[in-house]
Amino acid sequence: MNNFIKSVVSTVFAGTCLSLPVTAKSLEEAVATAFNTNPELKAAYHRYKSAYHAHEGSQGAWLPSIDLRANIGQGKQNTPESRAGIEKEQIKPIEYNLSLQQILFDGFFSSNEIERNEQEMRSEFFALKETAENKALDTANAYIGVLREQQLYELAQRNLQSHQDIFEQIKVRADSGLGSNSELSQATGRLARAQANALAAENNLQDAIALYQTVVGEYPTDLIEPKVNIVKIPNTLADVLRISRSSHPTLFLANADISATQAQLKSSRSGYYPRVTLEVSKSRIDDRGSNSALRDELRADIVVSYNLFRGGRDKHNELNAAYQLEQAKDIREKALREVIEGAKLSWQAKESLEKQLGFLQIHVEQSYLTQQAYKKQFDLGRRTLLDLLDTENELFEARKSHVNAKSSHIVAQYRVLNAMGRLLNSLEINPQEYWQVNHD
């Protein structure tokens, strides 16, 4: 399994959600860690290896079968010599037999079974690649989720501190008789809401950390904001759909399943043909009687067997395989629709979030300018502390919306890459490693 994901190209990204640590863990490294530890991906790998060896084993059908057999026992003989008392009736024969059987023709059963096993191996290979692509997306979701919740937690803490500071000022004014009790009540209520927001942000962060640990298999430390390789994303939805149809591993998997069932259908028709084998045997029998007679036998036979009646099983086996083929085609059609739907949804989400980000950035900037203006006006006595609380809340909500949209946009970009079956390639994880799994 380690060889499977050994090759990971490290990339240095600029910028972090908080501060840049000395030893940061990139998204690529997190994906590599998940590949080494995720049980679902390991299970897919082991299914592939199982199918690989089933394919290798099926090719032995074209090789001869050689068997050695030895018998020892006792019995009675009834021969003229034994009846005349020349030989003993009791014998304790020992028999040695060496036989070879070579299939010459089996109604194309072996060739079709080899083809079926090869296609099932290919199906498991693409299932492995599909699982790897999806686990990479799950890792990206979990990774970005931790970064997002860390940012929101910090915003909530800063918002809480601002509310705490303003509350203290309002309380001092109320205690000195310069402020009203209604202002103090409003400030108390807003402080309580800020405290609740901070607790909710902390809980969301812990949830994100738990999800990361489930997907990656370790505690998230020193994460940095990933930078999407946008050159891998086409400029139009039409190009995305074209690549999805031609490159998505789910469709390759479905096509391999169709080929496997086609071979199975051909294999099911082998019962309509005769079976021809070459059989060669060499045997030696020692009766261990009174004369210790030895008998050697060497023979070679061409054996033809042809079933005349099997209770209709051949016909029903053929129909069973035929309907399995139609089912595989239906599954492929369903998979194609789901791939296209996933590509469209991910593209639409990316496009929508790109447009939203511009407006949300303006909202943050204007909210910040309003907050700064209110502070200056407060110093001149033209604004109240409650007015400052309003601007703090507005800025807090604006920043939250921007953080959420920015994180969702990054995830949407990764979803587009996943919808094309090119997420691992965009992360610069060498896809050729997949072709090396059968050399382990």
C-alpha positions as CSV (number, residue, x, y, z in Angstrom):
1,M,0.0,0.0,0.0
2,N,2.9,2.4,0.7
3,N,4.2,2.1,-2.8
4,F,0.7,3.0,-4.0
5,I,0.9,6.6,-2.9
6,K,4.6,7.0,-2.3
7,S,5.1,9.7,-4.9
8,V,3.8,13.0,-3.7
9,V,5.1,16.3,-5.0
10,S,5.3,19.0,-2.3
11,T,4.3,22.5,-3.2
12,V,4.9,25.6,-1.1
13,F,1.9,27.9,-0.8
14,A,1.9,31.5,0.3
15,G,-0.5,32.7,3.0
16,T,-2.3,31.0,5.9
17,C,-5.5,31.5,7.7
18,L,-3.7,32.6,10.9
19,S,0.1,32.7,10.8
20,L,2.6,30.6,8.7
21,P,4.1,27.9,10.9
22,V,7.7,26.8,10.5
23,T,6.7,23.3,9.5
24,A,3.3,23.4,7.8
25,K,1.3,20.4,6.6
26,S,0.1,21.0,3.1
27,L,-3.1,19.6,1.6
28,E,-1.1,17.2,-0.6
29,E,0.7,15.8,2.5
30,A,-2.7,15.4,4.2
31,V,-4.0,13.4,1.2
32,A,-0.9,11.2,1.2
33,T,-1.5,10.6,5.0
34,A,-5.1,9.7,4.3
35,F,-4.1,7.3,1.6
36,N,-1.8,5.5,4.0
37,T,-4.4,5.2,6.8
38,N,-7.9,5.3,5.4
39,P,-9.5,1.8,5.7
40,E,-12.0,2.3,2.8
41,L,-9.1,3.0,0.4
42,K,-7.2,0.1,1.8
43,A,-10.2,-2.1,1.2
44,A,-10.5,-0.9,-2.4
45,Y,-6.8,-1.7,-2.9
46,H,-7.1,-5.2,-1.5
47,R,-10.1,-5.8,-3.7
48,Y,-8.0,-4.9,-6.7
49,K,-5.2,-7.2,-5.6
50,S,-7.7,-10.0,-5.2
51,A,-9.0,-9.5,-8.7
52,Y,-5.5,-9.2,-10.1
53,H,-4.6,-12.7,-8.7
54,A,-7.9,-14.1,-9.9
55,H,-7.0,-13.0,-13.4
56,E,-3.5,-14.4,-13.1
57,G,-4.9,-17.7,-11.9
58,S,-7.5,-18.0,-14.7
59,Q,-4.7,-18.0,-17.3
60,G,-3.6,-21.4,-15.9
61,A,-6.5,-22.9,-17.8
62,W,-4.3,-23.1,-20.9
63,L,-1.6,-25.0,-19.2
64,P,-1.6,-28.8,-18.6
65,S,-2.7,-30.3,-15.3
66,I,-0.3,-32.9,-14.0
67,D,-1.2,-35.2,-11.1
68,L,0.6,-37.8,-9.2
69,R,-1.4,-40.5,-7.4
70,A,-0.3,-43.4,-5.2
71,N,-2.6,-46.1,-3.8
72,I,-2.0,-48.8,-1.3
73,G,-4.5,-51.4,0.0
74,Q,-5.4,-55.0,0.2
75,G,-7.9,-57.4,-1.4
76,K,-8.6,-60.8,-2.9
77,Q,-7.8,-62.0,-6.4
78,N,-9.8,-64.7,-8.2
79,T,-7.6,-66.0,-11.0
80,P,-6.8,-69.5,-12.2
81,E,-3.5,-69.4,-10.4
82,S,-5.1,-68.4,-7.1
83,R,-7.8,-71.1,-7.4
84,A,-5.1,-73.6,-8.2
85,G,-3.2,-72.6,-5.1
86,I,-0.3,-71.4,-7.1
87,E,-0.8,-67.8,-5.9
88,K,-2.3,-66.5,-2.8
89,E,-5.8,-65.1,-2.8
90,Q,-4.7,-62.2,-0.5
91,I,-3.0,-59.3,-2.3
92,K,-1.7,-55.9,-1.1
93,P,-1.4,-53.9,-4.2
94,I,0.6,-50.7,-4.6
95,E,-0.3,-48.4,-7.5
96,Y,1.5,-45.4,-8.8
97,N,0.0,-43.1,-11.4
98,L,1.3,-40.0,-13.2
99,S,-1.3,-38.3,-15.4
100,L,-1.4,-35.2,-17.6
101,Q,-4.5,-33.5,-19.0
102,Q,-4.4,-30.7,-21.5
103,I,-7.5,-28.9,-22.7
104,L,-7.7,-28.7,-26.4
105,F,-11.1,-27.2,-26.8
106,D,-13.7,-26.3,-24.2
107,G,-16.3,-24.3,-26.1
108,F,-14.3,-21.1,-25.6
109,F,-15.0,-21.3,-21.9
110,S,-11.4,-20.7,-20.7
111,S,-10.7,-17.9,-23.1
112,N,-13.9,-16.1,-22.1
113,E,-13.2,-16.7,-18.4
114,I,-9.7,-15.2,-18.8
115,E,-11.3,-12.1,-20.5
116,R,-14.0,-11.9,-17.8
117,N,-11.4,-11.9,-15.0
118,E,-9.2,-9.4,-16.8
119,Q,-12.2,-7.0,-17.1
120,E,-13.1,-7.5,-13.5
121,M,-9.6,-6.7,-12.6
122,R,-9.8,-3.5,-14.6
123,S,-13.1,-2.7,-12.9
124,E,-11.5,-3.0,-9.5
125,F,-8.6,-0.9,-10.7
126,F,-10.9,2.0,-11.7
127,A,-12.9,1.5,-8.5
128,L,-9.6,2.0,-6.6
129,K,-8.9,5.1,-8.6
130,E,-12.5,6.4,-8.0
131,T,-12.1,5.8,-4.3
132,A,-8.8,7.6,-4.3
133,E,-10.3,10.6,-6.1
134,N,-13.2,10.7,-3.7
135,K,-11.0,10.3,-0.6
136,A,-8.8,13.2,-1.9
137,L,-11.9,15.3,-2.1
138,D,-13.0,14.2,1.4
139,T,-9.6,15.2,2.7
140,A,-9.8,18.6,1.0
141,N,-13.2,19.2,2.5
142,A,-12.0,18.2,6.0
143,Y,-8.8,20.2,5.6
144,I,-10.5,23.4,4.4
145,G,-13.2,22.8,7.0
146,V,-10.6,23.0,9.8
147,L,-9.1,26.2,8.4
148,R,-12.6,27.8,8.0
149,E,-13.7,27.0,11.5
150,Q,-10.3,28.2,12.9
151,Q,-10.9,31.6,11.2
152,L,-14.5,31.8,12.4
153,Y,-13.5,30.9,15.9
154,E,-10.9,33.7,15.9
155,L,-13.5,36.1,14.5
156,A,-16.0,35.1,17.2
157,Q,-13.3,35.6,19.9
158,R,-12.5,39.1,18.6
159,N,-16.1,40.0,18.3
160,L,-16.7,38.8,21.9
161,Q,-13.7,40.9,23.1
162,S,-15.1,44.0,21.4
163,H,-18.5,43.4,22.9
164,Q,-16.9,42.9,26.3
165,D,-14.9,46.2,26.0
166,I,-18.0,48.2,24.9
167,F,-20.1,46.6,27.6
168,E,-17.6,47.7,30.3
169,Q,-17.8,51.2,29.0
170,I,-21.6,51.3,29.0
171,K,-21.7,49.8,32.5
172,V,-19.3,52.5,33.8
173,R,-21.5,55.2,32.3
174,A,-24.7,53.6,33.8
175,D,-23.1,53.2,37.2
176,S,-22.1,56.9,37.1
177,G,-25.5,58.0,36.1
178,L,-24.4,59.2,32.6
179,G,-26.1,56.2,30.8
180,S,-29.5,54.7,30.9
181,N,-30.5,51.2,32.2
182,S,-32.0,50.4,28.8
183,E,-28.6,50.9,27.1
184,L,-27.0,48.6,29.7
185,S,-29.7,46.0,29.1
186,Q,-29.1,46.1,25.4
187,A,-25.4,45.8,25.9
188,T,-25.9,42.9,28.2
189,G,-28.1,41.0,25.7
190,R,-25.7,41.6,22.9
191,L,-22.7,40.4,25.0
192,A,-24.6,37.3,25.8
193,R,-25.2,36.7,22.1
194,A,-21.5,37.2,21.4
195,Q,-20.7,34.7,24.1
196,A,-23.1,32.2,22.5
197,N,-21.5,32.8,19.1
198,A,-18.1,32.1,20.5
199,L,-19.2,28.9,22.1
200,A,-20.9,27.8,18.9
201,A,-17.7,28.6,16.9
202,E,-15.6,26.5,19.4
203,N,-18.0,23.6,19.0
204,N,-17.9,23.8,15.2
205,L,-14.1,23.9,15.3
206,Q,-14.1,20.7,17.4
207,D,-16.5,19.0,15.0
208,A,-14.2,20.0,12.1
209,I,-11.2,18.6,13.9
210,A,-13.1,15.3,14.6
211,L,-14.0,15.0,10.9
212,Y,-10.4,15.6,9.9
213,Q,-9.2,12.9,12.2
214,T,-11.7,10.5,10.8
215,V,-10.7,11.1,7.2
216,V,-7.0,11.7,7.5
217,G,-6.3,9.6,10.6
218,E,-4.3,12.2,12.6
219,Y,-4.8,15.4,14.5
220,P,-4.7,18.6,12.3
221,T,-1.6,20.7,13.1
222,D,-0.1,23.6,11.2
223,L,-2.5,23.6,8.3
224,I,-2.0,26.2,5.6
225,E,-4.6,27.5,3.1
226,P,-4.3,25.5,-0.1
227,K,-4.0,27.2,-3.5
228,V,-6.0,25.5,-6.2
229,N,-4.2,24.7,-9.4
230,I,-6.7,26.7,-11.5
231,V,-4.9,26.0,-14.8
232,K,-6.3,22.5,-14.5
233,I,-9.9,23.9,-14.5
234,P,-11.3,24.5,-18.0
235,N,-12.8,27.8,-18.9
236,T,-16.3,26.5,-19.9
237,L,-18.8,24.0,-18.6
238,A,-18.8,22.3,-22.0
239,D,-15.1,21.5,-21.6
240,V,-15.7,20.2,-18.1
241,L,-18.5,17.9,-19.4
242,R,-16.4,16.7,-22.3
243,I,-13.5,15.8,-19.9
244,S,-15.9,14.2,-17.4
245,R,-17.3,11.9,-20.1
246,S,-13.9,10.8,-21.3
247,S,-11.8,10.7,-18.1
248,H,-14.0,10.0,-15.1
249,P,-13.0,6.7,-13.4
250,T,-16.6,5.8,-12.6
251,L,-17.3,5.6,-16.3
252,F,-14.2,3.5,-17.0
253,L,-15.4,1.2,-14.1
254,A,-18.8,0.9,-15.6
255,N,-17.4,0.1,-19.1
256,A,-15.2,-2.6,-17.6
257,D,-18.2,-4.1,-15.9
258,I,-20.0,-4.3,-19.3
259,S,-17.0,-6.0,-20.9
260,A,-16.9,-8.5,-18.0
261,T,-20.6,-9.4,-18.4
262,Q,-20.2,-9.7,-22.1
263,A,-17.4,-12.3,-21.6
264,Q,-19.6,-14.0,-19.0
265,L,-22.4,-14.3,-21.6
266,K,-20.0,-15.9,-24.1
267,S,-18.7,-18.2,-21.4
268,S,-22.2,-19.3,-20.5
269,R,-22.6,-20.7,-24.1
270,S,-19.7,-23.1,-23.7
271,G,-22.1,-25.9,-22.7
272,Y,-23.4,-26.0,-26.2
273,Y,-20.0,-27.3,-27.5
274,P,-18.1,-30.5,-27.0
275,R,-15.1,-30.6,-24.7
276,V,-11.9,-32.1,-26.1
277,T,-8.9,-33.0,-23.9
278,L,-5.6,-34.8,-24.4
279,E,-4.9,-37.2,-21.5
280,V,-1.6,-39.0,-21.0
281,S,-1.0,-41.4,-18.1
282,K,1.7,-43.7,-16.9
283,S,0.9,-46.2,-14.1
284,R,2.6,-49.1,-12.3
285,I,0.8,-51.7,-10.2
286,D,2.5,-54.1,-7.8
287,D,0.0,-56.7,-6.5
288,R,2.6,-57.9,-3.9
289,G,1.2,-61.4,-4.3
290,S,3.2,-64.6,-4.3
291,N,4.8,-63.8,-7.6
292,S,5.1,-60.0,-7.0
293,A,3.6,-59.3,-10.4
294,L,4.3,-55.9,-11.8
295,R,2.1,-54.3,-14.4
296,D,3.1,-51.1,-16.3
297,E,0.8,-49.1,-18.4
298,L,1.3,-46.1,-20.6
299,R,-1.5,-44.6,-22.6
300,A,-2.4,-41.4,-24.5
301,D,-6.0,-40.5,-25.3
302,I,-7.9,-37.8,-27.1
303,V,-11.1,-37.6,-25.0
304,V,-14.3,-36.0,-26.5
305,S,-17.2,-35.4,-24.2
306,Y,-20.5,-33.8,-25.3
307,N,-23.4,-33.2,-23.0
308,L,-26.8,-34.1,-24.5
309,F,-29.1,-33.0,-21.7
310,R,-28.5,-31.0,-18.5
311,G,-32.0,-30.1,-17.4
312,G,-32.1,-26.8,-19.3
313,R,-29.4,-25.2,-17.1
314,D,-27.3,-24.1,-20.1
315,K,-30.2,-22.0,-21.5
316,H,-31.0,-20.4,-18.2
317,N,-27.4,-19.7,-17.5
318,E,-27.2,-17.9,-20.8
319,L,-30.3,-15.9,-20.1
320,N,-29.0,-15.0,-16.6
321,A,-25.8,-13.7,-18.1
322,A,-27.7,-11.8,-20.8
323,Y,-29.8,-10.0,-18.3
324,Q,-26.7,-9.2,-16.2
325,L,-25.3,-7.6,-19.3
326,E,-28.3,-5.4,-19.7
327,Q,-28.2,-4.5,-16.0
328,A,-24.5,-3.5,-16.4
329,K,-25.5,-1.2,-19.3
330,D,-28.2,0.4,-17.2
331,I,-25.8,1.0,-14.4
332,R,-23.4,2.6,-16.8
333,E,-26.2,4.9,-18.1
334,K,-27.0,5.8,-14.5
335,A,-23.4,6.5,-13.7
336,L,-23.1,8.8,-16.8
337,R,-26.0,10.8,-15.6
338,E,-24.7,11.1,-12.1
339,V,-21.2,12.2,-13.4
340,I,-22.8,14.8,-15.7
341,E,-25.0,16.0,-12.8
342,G,-22.1,16.2,-10.5
343,A,-20.0,18.2,-13.0
344,K,-22.8,20.7,-13.6
345,L,-23.6,21.2,-9.9
346,S,-19.9,21.7,-9.0
347,W,-19.4,24.1,-11.9
348,Q,-22.5,26.1,-11.1
349,A,-21.4,26.3,-7.4
350,K,-18.0,27.6,-8.4
351,E,-19.4,30.2,-10.8
352,S,-21.9,31.4,-8.3
353,L,-19.4,31.7,-5.4
354,E,-16.9,33.5,-7.6
355,K,-19.6,36.2,-8.2
356,Q,-20.6,36.3,-4.5
357,L,-17.1,36.8,-3.3
358,G,-16.7,40.1,-5.0
359,F,-19.8,41.5,-3.4
360,L,-19.0,40.0,0.0
361,Q,-15.5,41.6,-0.2
362,I,-17.2,44.9,-0.8
363,H,-19.5,44.3,2.2
364,V,-16.5,43.6,4.5
365,E,-14.6,46.7,3.3
366,Q,-17.6,49.0,3.6
367,S,-18.5,47.6,7.0
368,Y,-15.0,48.2,8.2
369,L,-15.0,51.8,6.9
370,T,-18.4,52.3,8.7
371,Q,-17.0,50.9,11.9
372,Q,-13.9,53.2,11.7
373,A,-16.1,56.2,10.9
374,Y,-18.5,55.5,13.8
375,K,-15.5,55.3,16.2
376,K,-14.4,58.8,15.1
377,Q,-17.9,60.1,15.4
378,F,-18.2,58.6,18.9
379,D,-15.1,60.4,19.9
380,L,-16.8,63.6,18.7
381,G,-19.9,62.7,20.7
382,R,-22.0,62.1,17.6
383,R,-22.5,58.3,18.1
384,T,-23.4,56.2,21.1
385,L,-21.7,53.0,22.3
386,L,-24.7,51.1,21.1
387,D,-24.1,52.4,17.6
388,L,-20.6,51.0,17.9
389,L,-22.0,47.6,18.8
390,D,-24.2,47.7,15.7
391,T,-21.2,48.3,13.5
392,E,-19.2,45.6,15.3
393,N,-22.0,43.1,14.6
394,E,-22.3,44.2,11.0
395,L,-18.5,43.8,10.5
396,F,-18.5,40.4,12.3
397,E,-21.3,39.0,10.1
398,A,-19.7,40.4,6.9
399,R,-16.4,38.7,7.7
400,K,-18.2,35.4,8.6
401,S,-20.0,35.4,5.3
402,H,-16.8,36.2,3.4
403,V,-14.9,33.4,5.2
404,N,-17.7,30.9,4.5
405,A,-17.9,31.9,0.8
406,K,-14.2,31.8,0.3
407,S,-13.9,28.3,1.8
408,S,-16.9,27.1,-0.2
409,H,-15.4,28.5,-3.4
410,I,-12.1,26.5,-2.8
411,V,-14.1,23.4,-2.2
412,A,-16.2,24.0,-5.3
413,Q,-13.0,24.2,-7.4
414,Y,-11.8,20.9,-6.0
415,R,-15.3,19.5,-6.7
416,V,-14.9,20.5,-10.4
417,L,-11.6,18.7,-10.6
418,N,-13.1,15.7,-8.9
419,A,-16.0,15.7,-11.3
420,M,-13.5,15.4,-14.2
421,G,-11.5,12.6,-12.4
422,R,-8.5,14.9,-12.3
423,L,-8.3,16.0,-8.6
424,L,-5.2,13.8,-7.8
425,N,-3.5,15.1,-10.9
426,S,-4.1,18.7,-9.9
427,L,-2.7,18.0,-6.5
428,E,0.4,16.7,-8.3
429,I,0.1,13.2,-6.9
430,N,1.6,11.0,-9.6
431,P,-1.3,9.0,-11.2
432,Q,1.3,6.6,-12.7
433,E,1.6,5.0,-9.2
434,Y,-1.8,3.4,-9.9
435,W,-0.2,1.4,-12.7
436,Q,2.5,0.1,-10.4
437,V,0.1,-1.6,-7.9
438,N,0.2,-4.9,-9.7
439,H,4.0,-5.1,-9.2
440,D,3.8,-5.1,-5.4
